[in-house]
Amino acid sequence: MVTAGNRILLFGGRSYNVKYFGDVWAWDGKTWSRVDRDPTPPGRGNPAATWDPIDSSLFIFGGSGFNSSAGPGALGTPLGDAWSLTGGKWTQVNSSGPGRLAFANAMWDGKKIVVLLGMPCPNPSGDAWGWDGKAWLKLASPGISARYGAASAESPDGKALLFGGSDEPGC
């Protein structure tokens, strides 16, 4: 979920390890409405997501998708794809950067999208990557211990707040 101007955008989600969603809904303070159209990215839970105010787009990276070898309630398989939604249309982004990450964070720093932390399985990540609209660049360590599932928020001027998360190995 991200703030996009005067709306809140909700992307994806999952029902156990049975059904994954890949659609986007907007809340304008009164009603929910779907803002994207098919085809959508593969459904997923826990992607890194942020709003890019420069081109008015929603950017998502990774998350967890359906895991056919696990039963209901299990965690999905970490994904490593990136997508951008502009004007209701999805475009897949070159994803030769961070690799497969579930429970990662994304934010807009005023110049580029930054994806950091997350779970590449089996160990949490402390890495940070930047997407400038054309290419991925591994960034200097943010100085935050490796973790996944942290809560994050950002202000319009690019400042970020990160809270919590887990450093337990998993998957």
Buried (B, 14 or more C-beta within 10 A) or exposed (E): EBBBEEBBBBBBBBEEBEEBBBBBBBEEEEEEEEBBEEEBBBBBBBBBBBBBEEEEBBBBBBBBBBBEEEEEEBBBBBBBBBBBBEEEEBEEBEBEBBBBBBBBBBBBBEEBBBBBBBBBBEBBBBBBBBBEBEEBEEBEEBEBEBBBBBEBEBEEEEEBEBEEBBEEEBB
